[in-house]
Amino acid sequence: MRKFLARRAAVRAATIAFTSTVLVGPLFAAAPALADEAVSPRITADQLPPELAQAIQRDLGMTPAEYLDRSARAQELRDYARDFRTERPKEYAGAWLGQDGKPVVAVTSVDAAKTAADAGYQTRLAPVSADNLEFAMGQLNSWIAELPMDLSSAINSVAIDFLNSQLVLSVANTPVGHLLNLPTLIANIKVILSPGSGGPVERRPMGGDTYISAPTSLGDTSLQSVDVCSFGFNATDAGGNALNITAGHCNPNFGKADQQADVYLPNVRDLAASPQVGTFVSSQLGGRSSLDYSVIKLNDAAVRNGMDQPSVRGSNGTTLTITGVADPIVGAPVCKSGQSSTFTCGFVVADRVETQLYTAEGDSKIIRGFASSACTLGGDSGGAIVSGTLALGITSGSNAADAPNCNEANTALAQYGGTATLGIPIRSILADIDANSGGGLGSGIQVRTRSHVG
């Protein structure tokens, strides 16, 4: 039997480290309106896959009904906070679900607090608005971009902590990390130490939602290894193309003149005989959008076999039907799929995080997303993250990628705040794909949901 190797990723992901008790408070960036708005869950608790219900109770300490209810309340808070920020941008300072599940809106004035309270929300006064914290984050990232690589590589991520009106800088617990001379012109910076400075992510073969890809044909005799990642959400565009959204760094030909690469379902007994199910047609890693995503165009054979359906596959082949899309809200419960770690769940702990990825050539890429406490292992990249039954984002990176299982990851990372996953918001991905489609493939793209198939 031919040895099935997972090629060491060409992109080095910085370790992500977050403390769930620190990073509280989402940031609602303006984004183009999409036709596929979040909808109330139309799946009842008893219709959730048994393995997902078990993960919810194990990881969140909630019943499935409580999970669906809290997920819905998070999106209601999203809608209110977005409108509030539009009307009073200088007074909006964040919004989140507290540990008790109650929505909180942070503001900078007593008058704004009264407005939010009259609408039924708990309020908190803050000294700095969301706009000002965003500006400070931009200053800090500009400073990081000018550092030599040996120094910038020690900085794992930057996040906004609205509760304490500060930026949180995750720095590697290494001699280089300790030597960083932080800029004094940017106020309110908190530094947390994370284990090591990241490193290459090993991708291991999995079943179910796994796909493999390589720079050349699988029949190429010079091919030494393949990339292994997870399918994300199925989608369709205005032209009726069947698409799948996954991670940008999973495309083995990213950055080349021709970025296309074929995608296969792995046949571990005969790798060269793995059936092709699609092709990478576009990818983004950092750059103008600071996103990490790829678009796979599924072929006719994949569609005939039902791979374009609005479902997310989890452990033991169980499926969750997707009913709409959502935005990350701090405190919202989330679950992610992936055959390395199956269904695991957690909470959104920061909705605006920026971290660095390094290409094989040593180029630094800034990636922007949200953080959750769900455990994610190597090979889960590109997999789907949901809140309730709504598509929330795809997996980009993790501080537990090299762990053999989530139990060991939780033990090893407990002193650093536990496991953390970087997700890329699906709504931002859809908007970016549509904006750069030129009216062609990807134009009008929407996540496939049950409402789209009758």
C-alpha positions as CSV (number, residue, x, y, z in Angstrom):
1,M,0.0,0.0,0.0
2,R,1.4,3.4,-1.0
3,K,2.2,5.5,2.0
4,F,-0.2,8.4,2.3
5,L,1.7,11.5,3.3
6,A,0.3,14.9,4.3
7,R,2.6,17.6,2.8
8,R,3.9,20.0,5.4
9,A,2.0,23.2,4.6
10,A,3.8,25.9,2.6
11,V,2.2,28.5,4.8
12,R,3.4,28.8,8.4
13,A,0.6,29.9,10.8
14,A,1.5,31.8,13.9
15,T,0.1,30.3,17.1
16,I,-3.2,31.7,18.1
17,A,-3.6,32.4,21.8
18,F,-6.6,34.0,23.4
19,T,-8.0,34.2,26.9
20,S,-11.7,33.9,26.9
21,T,-12.1,36.0,30.1
22,V,-10.3,38.9,28.4
23,L,-11.5,39.2,24.9
24,V,-15.0,40.3,25.1
25,G,-16.7,42.7,22.7
26,P,-17.4,42.4,19.0
27,L,-16.6,44.9,16.3
28,F,-19.3,45.4,13.6
29,A,-17.4,46.4,10.4
30,A,-19.5,47.8,7.6
31,A,-20.1,45.2,4.9
32,P,-22.1,45.0,1.7
33,A,-25.7,43.8,2.3
34,L,-26.2,40.3,1.1
35,A,-29.4,38.7,-0.1
36,D,-29.0,35.7,2.2
37,E,-29.7,37.2,5.6
38,A,-29.6,35.2,8.8
39,V,-32.8,33.5,9.6
40,S,-34.3,32.1,12.7
41,P,-33.3,28.4,13.2
42,R,-35.9,26.2,11.5
43,I,-34.4,23.0,13.0
44,T,-35.5,22.0,16.4
45,A,-33.2,20.6,19.1
46,D,-34.3,17.0,18.5
47,Q,-33.4,17.3,14.8
48,L,-29.7,18.0,15.5
49,P,-27.3,15.2,14.7
50,P,-26.8,13.1,17.9
51,E,-23.0,13.6,17.8
52,L,-23.5,17.4,17.6
53,A,-25.9,17.3,20.5
54,Q,-23.4,15.4,22.5
55,A,-20.6,17.9,21.7
56,I,-22.9,20.8,22.7
57,Q,-23.5,19.3,26.1
58,R,-19.9,18.2,26.6
59,D,-18.2,21.4,25.5
60,L,-20.7,24.1,26.3
61,G,-22.6,22.6,29.2
62,M,-25.9,23.5,27.4
63,T,-28.8,21.6,26.2
64,P,-29.3,21.6,22.4
65,A,-32.4,23.8,22.9
66,E,-30.4,26.3,24.9
67,Y,-27.7,26.3,22.2
68,L,-30.1,27.1,19.4
69,D,-31.8,29.8,21.5
70,R,-28.6,31.5,22.5
71,S,-27.3,31.4,18.9
72,A,-30.5,33.1,17.7
73,R,-30.2,35.8,20.4
74,A,-26.7,36.5,19.3
75,Q,-27.9,37.4,15.8
76,E,-30.7,39.6,17.2
77,L,-28.0,41.5,19.1
78,R,-25.9,41.7,15.9
79,D,-28.8,43.4,14.2
80,Y,-29.4,45.9,17.0
81,A,-25.7,46.7,17.4
82,R,-25.1,47.3,13.7
83,D,-28.0,49.8,13.5
84,F,-26.9,51.5,16.8
85,R,-23.3,51.9,15.5
86,T,-24.6,53.4,12.2
87,E,-26.7,55.9,14.1
88,R,-24.3,56.8,16.9
89,P,-20.7,55.8,15.7
90,K,-18.9,57.9,18.2
91,E,-20.8,56.4,21.1
92,Y,-20.8,52.7,20.2
93,A,-18.1,50.7,22.1
94,G,-19.0,47.1,21.5
95,A,-21.6,44.4,22.2
96,W,-21.6,40.9,23.5
97,L,-23.5,38.1,25.2
98,G,-22.5,37.8,28.8
99,Q,-21.7,34.5,30.5
100,D,-25.4,34.3,31.5
101,G,-26.4,34.7,27.9
102,K,-27.8,38.2,28.3
103,P,-27.0,40.8,25.6
104,V,-24.8,43.8,26.6
105,V,-24.2,47.0,24.6
106,A,-21.1,49.2,25.6
107,V,-21.4,52.9,25.0
108,T,-19.4,56.1,25.8
109,S,-22.2,58.3,27.0
110,V,-25.0,58.2,29.5
111,D,-27.5,59.3,26.9
112,A,-26.5,56.4,24.6
113,A,-26.8,54.0,27.5
114,K,-30.4,55.2,28.1
115,T,-31.2,54.5,24.5
116,A,-29.9,51.0,24.6
117,A,-31.5,50.3,28.0
118,D,-34.9,51.5,26.7
119,A,-34.5,48.9,23.9
120,G,-34.1,46.2,26.6
121,Y,-30.3,45.8,26.6
122,Q,-27.9,45.8,29.5
123,T,-25.4,48.6,29.1
124,R,-21.8,49.3,30.1
125,L,-20.0,52.7,29.9
126,A,-16.6,52.6,28.2
127,P,-13.9,55.3,27.8
128,V,-13.0,54.5,24.2
129,S,-15.3,54.0,21.2
130,A,-15.0,51.1,18.8
131,D,-13.9,53.5,16.0
132,N,-11.0,54.7,18.1
133,L,-9.9,51.2,19.1
134,E,-10.0,50.2,15.4
135,F,-7.8,53.2,14.6
136,A,-5.3,52.2,17.3
137,M,-5.2,48.7,15.9
138,G,-4.3,50.0,12.5
139,Q,-1.4,52.0,14.1
140,L,-0.1,48.9,15.8
141,N,-0.3,46.8,12.7
142,S,1.6,49.5,10.8
143,W,4.3,49.3,13.4
144,I,4.4,45.5,13.2
145,A,4.7,45.6,9.4
146,E,7.8,47.6,9.6
147,L,9.6,45.2,12.0
148,P,12.3,42.8,10.7
149,M,10.9,39.3,10.2
150,D,12.8,37.8,13.2
151,L,10.9,40.3,15.4
152,S,7.5,40.3,13.7
153,S,7.4,36.5,13.7
154,A,7.2,36.6,17.5
155,I,3.9,38.5,17.4
156,N,1.1,35.9,17.0
157,S,-2.0,38.1,16.9
158,V,-3.6,41.4,17.8
159,A,-7.2,41.5,19.1
160,I,-9.5,44.1,20.5
161,D,-10.8,43.8,24.1
162,F,-13.7,46.2,24.4
163,L,-14.5,45.3,28.0
164,N,-11.2,46.9,29.1
165,S,-10.9,49.3,26.2
166,Q,-7.5,48.0,25.1
167,L,-5.7,46.0,22.4
168,V,-4.4,42.6,23.3
169,L,-1.1,41.6,21.8
170,S,-0.2,37.9,21.8
171,V,3.6,37.5,21.9
172,A,5.6,34.3,21.8
173,N,7.0,33.2,25.1
174,T,10.5,33.2,23.6
175,P,13.7,35.4,24.1
176,V,12.8,37.3,20.9
177,G,9.3,37.9,22.1
178,H,10.6,39.3,25.4
179,L,12.9,41.7,23.6
180,L,10.1,43.5,21.7
181,N,10.0,47.2,22.4
182,L,6.4,48.1,22.1
183,P,5.5,51.6,20.7
184,T,4.7,54.1,23.5
185,L,2.5,56.2,21.2
186,I,-0.2,53.6,21.2
187,A,-2.0,53.5,24.5
188,N,-3.8,50.6,26.3
189,I,-1.8,47.6,25.0
190,K,-1.9,44.4,27.0
191,V,0.6,41.7,26.2
192,I,-0.1,38.0,26.8
193,L,2.4,35.2,26.2
194,S,1.6,32.2,24.1
195,P,3.5,28.9,23.8
196,G,6.3,29.1,21.3
197,S,6.1,31.1,18.1
198,G,3.9,28.9,16.0
199,G,5.3,26.6,13.3
200,P,4.3,24.5,10.3
201,V,1.0,22.7,10.5
202,E,0.9,19.0,9.8
203,R,-2.2,18.0,7.9
204,R,-3.3,14.4,8.4
205,P,-5.7,12.3,6.2
206,M,-9.3,12.1,7.4
207,G,-12.5,10.6,6.2
208,G,-15.9,12.1,5.4
209,D,-15.3,15.8,4.8
210,T,-11.7,15.4,3.8
211,Y,-10.2,16.4,0.4
212,I,-6.7,16.3,-1.0
213,S,-5.0,18.4,-3.5
214,A,-1.5,18.7,-5.0
215,P,0.4,21.1,-7.3
216,T,0.4,18.6,-10.1
217,S,-1.6,15.5,-11.1
218,L,-1.8,12.7,-8.5
219,G,-0.4,10.5,-11.2
220,D,2.8,12.5,-11.4
221,T,5.6,10.1,-10.5
222,S,7.7,12.9,-9.0
223,L,4.9,13.8,-6.5
224,Q,6.1,13.3,-2.9
225,S,3.1,14.3,-0.9
226,V,-0.3,15.9,-0.9
227,D,-2.2,18.6,1.0
228,V,-5.1,17.5,3.2
229,C,-7.9,19.9,4.3
230,S,-11.6,20.0,5.0
231,F,-14.5,21.1,2.8
232,G,-16.4,24.1,4.1
233,F,-19.8,25.4,3.1
234,N,-21.4,24.6,-0.2
235,A,-22.5,27.6,-2.2
236,T,-24.0,28.6,-5.5
237,D,-23.7,31.8,-7.7
238,A,-25.9,33.7,-10.1
239,G,-24.7,31.4,-12.9
240,G,-25.8,28.3,-11.0
241,N,-22.3,27.0,-10.4
242,A,-21.9,24.5,-7.6
243,L,-19.1,25.8,-5.4
244,N,-17.5,25.0,-2.0
245,I,-15.8,27.6,0.2
246,T,-12.7,26.4,2.1
247,A,-9.4,27.8,3.3
248,G,-7.1,29.8,1.0
249,H,-3.9,28.3,2.4
250,C,-5.2,24.9,1.4
251,N,-4.6,25.7,-2.4
252,P,-1.2,24.2,-3.2
253,N,-0.8,26.5,-6.2
254,F,-1.7,29.8,-4.4
255,G,0.5,32.6,-5.5
256,K,1.4,31.0,-8.8
257,A,0.5,32.4,-12.2
258,D,-2.1,29.6,-12.6
259,Q,-3.7,29.1,-9.2
260,Q,-5.9,26.3,-10.3
261,A,-5.3,22.9,-8.7
262,D,-7.5,19.8,-8.8
263,V,-9.4,18.6,-5.7
264,Y,-10.0,14.9,-4.9
265,L,-11.7,12.6,-2.4
266,P,-8.8,10.5,-1.0
267,N,-8.5,6.9,-1.9
268,V,-5.9,5.8,0.7
269,R,-5.4,2.4,-0.9
270,D,-4.5,3.9,-4.2
271,L,-3.8,7.6,-4.1
272,A,-3.6,8.0,-7.9
273,A,-7.1,6.5,-8.2
274,S,-8.7,9.2,-6.0
275,P,-11.8,10.5,-7.7
276,Q,-11.6,14.2,-8.7
277,V,-14.5,16.2,-7.4
278,G,-13.6,19.8,-8.3
279,T,-10.9,22.4,-8.9
280,F,-9.7,25.5,-7.0
281,V,-10.8,28.4,-9.1
282,S,-9.8,31.3,-6.8
283,S,-8.0,31.8,-3.6
284,Q,-7.2,34.7,-1.2
285,L,-4.6,34.8,1.5
286,G,-4.1,38.1,3.2
287,G,-3.7,41.0,0.8
288,R,-6.4,43.5,0.1
289,S,-9.1,41.8,2.2
290,S,-6.9,40.1,4.9
291,L,-9.0,36.9,4.4
292,D,-8.1,33.3,4.1
293,Y,-10.4,31.5,1.7
294,S,-10.6,29.4,-1.5
295,V,-13.4,28.7,-3.9
296,I,-13.7,25.1,-5.3
297,K,-15.9,24.6,-8.4
298,L,-17.5,21.1,-7.9
299,N,-17.6,19.0,-11.1
300,D,-20.7,17.2,-12.5
301,A,-19.8,13.9,-10.9
302,A,-19.7,15.6,-7.4
303,V,-23.0,17.3,-8.0
304,R,-24.6,14.0,-9.2
305,N,-23.5,12.4,-5.9
306,G,-25.1,15.2,-3.8
307,M,-21.9,17.0,-2.7
308,D,-23.6,20.4,-3.4
309,Q,-26.3,20.0,-0.7
310,P,-26.8,22.5,2.1
311,S,-25.3,20.3,4.8
312,V,-22.2,20.0,7.0
313,R,-20.7,16.6,7.6
314,G,-19.5,15.7,11.1
315,S,-18.5,12.5,12.9
316,N,-19.9,9.1,11.8
317,G,-21.2,10.7,8.6
318,T,-24.0,12.6,10.4
319,T,-25.1,15.9,8.7
320,L,-26.4,19.2,9.9
321,T,-28.6,21.2,7.5
322,I,-27.6,24.8,7.1
323,T,-30.5,27.3,7.3
324,G,-28.8,30.7,6.8
325,V,-25.7,32.8,7.6
326,A,-24.6,34.6,10.7
327,D,-22.0,37.0,12.1
328,P,-19.6,36.4,15.0
329,I,-20.8,37.8,18.2
330,V,-18.7,37.5,21.4
331,G,-20.4,35.1,23.7
332,A,-22.3,33.3,20.9
333,P,-22.0,29.5,21.0
334,V,-20.4,27.9,18.0
335,C,-19.6,24.4,16.8
336,K,-17.3,23.3,14.0
337,S,-17.0,20.2,11.9
338,G,-13.9,18.3,10.9
339,Q,-13.0,14.7,10.9
340,S,-9.7,15.2,12.8
341,S,-11.6,16.5,15.8
342,T,-15.2,15.7,14.7
343,F,-17.8,18.0,16.2
344,T,-16.4,20.3,18.8
345,C,-18.0,23.4,20.3
346,G,-17.0,26.6,22.1
347,F,-17.9,30.3,22.4
348,V,-16.8,33.3,20.3
349,V,-14.2,35.0,22.4
350,A,-13.2,37.8,20.0
351,D,-14.8,38.9,16.8
352,R,-11.8,40.9,15.5
353,V,-8.4,39.2,15.5
354,E,-5.4,39.7,13.2
355,T,-2.6,37.3,13.0
356,Q,0.4,36.6,10.7
357,L,0.9,33.8,8.2
358,Y,4.2,33.2,6.5
359,T,4.6,31.8,3.0
360,A,7.4,29.4,2.0
361,E,9.2,32.5,0.6
362,G,9.1,34.2,4.0
363,D,6.4,36.8,3.0
364,S,4.2,37.9,5.9
365,K,0.4,37.8,5.3
366,I,-2.0,39.5,7.8
367,I,-5.1,37.4,8.3
368,R,-8.3,38.9,9.9
369,G,-11.0,36.8,11.5
370,F,-12.7,35.9,14.8
371,A,-11.6,33.6,17.6
372,S,-13.5,30.8,19.4
373,S,-12.6,28.4,22.1
374,A,-13.6,25.4,20.0
375,C,-10.8,22.8,19.6
376,T,-9.5,22.4,16.1
377,L,-6.8,19.9,15.0
378,G,-4.5,19.6,12.0
379,G,-6.5,18.7,8.9
380,D,-9.6,20.7,9.9
381,S,-8.5,23.7,7.9
382,G,-11.3,25.0,5.7
383,G,-14.0,23.2,7.6
384,A,-17.3,24.7,8.5
385,I,-18.1,26.7,11.7
386,V,-21.7,27.2,12.6
387,S,-23.7,29.0,15.3
388,G,-27.0,27.2,15.8
389,T,-27.8,26.0,12.2
390,L,-26.3,29.1,10.6
391,A,-23.1,29.3,8.6
392,L,-20.6,31.5,10.6
393,G,-17.2,30.9,9.1
394,I,-14.5,28.5,8.0
395,T,-11.5,27.3,10.0
396,S,-8.2,29.0,9.2
397,G,-5.8,28.1,12.1
398,S,-5.5,26.8,15.6
399,N,-3.2,26.7,18.6
400,A,-3.8,23.0,18.8
401,A,-3.0,22.0,15.2
402,D,-0.2,19.6,16.2
403,A,-2.0,17.9,19.1
404,P,-3.1,14.2,18.6
405,N,-6.5,14.9,20.1
406,C,-8.5,17.6,21.9
407,N,-8.1,16.0,25.4
408,E,-4.4,16.4,25.2
409,A,-4.7,19.9,23.6
410,N,-6.9,21.1,26.4
411,T,-4.5,19.8,29.1
412,A,-1.4,21.3,27.4
413,L,-2.9,24.7,26.7
414,A,-4.9,25.2,29.9
415,Q,-2.2,27.5,31.3
416,Y,-2.5,29.7,28.2
417,G,-6.3,30.0,28.3
418,G,-7.2,26.7,26.5
419,T,-7.7,25.9,22.9
420,A,-8.4,28.6,20.4
421,T,-9.4,28.6,16.7
422,L,-9.2,31.3,14.1
423,G,-12.2,31.5,11.9
424,I,-12.8,33.6,8.8
425,P,-16.3,35.1,8.7
426,I,-18.4,33.7,5.9
427,R,-20.3,36.9,5.3
428,S,-17.0,38.7,4.6
429,I,-15.9,35.9,2.3
430,L,-19.1,36.0,0.3
431,A,-18.8,39.8,-0.1
432,D,-15.2,39.6,-1.3
433,I,-15.9,36.8,-3.8
434,D,-18.8,38.7,-5.3
435,A,-16.9,42.0,-5.4
436,N,-14.0,40.5,-7.3
437,S,-16.0,38.2,-9.6
438,G,-16.3,40.7,-12.5
439,G,-19.8,39.4,-13.1
440,G,-18.5,36.0,-13.8
441,L,-18.0,32.9,-11.7
442,G,-18.8,33.7,-8.0
443,S,-21.0,36.7,-8.9
444,G,-24.0,36.8,-6.5
445,I,-22.6,33.9,-4.5
446,Q,-24.7,32.6,-1.6
447,V,-24.2,29.8,0.9
448,R,-26.5,26.9,0.0
449,T,-29.3,26.7,2.6
450,R,-32.4,24.6,3.0
451,S,-34.5,27.6,1.8
452,H,-32.5,27.4,-1.5
453,V,-33.5,23.9,-2.2
454,G,-37.2,24.0,-1.4
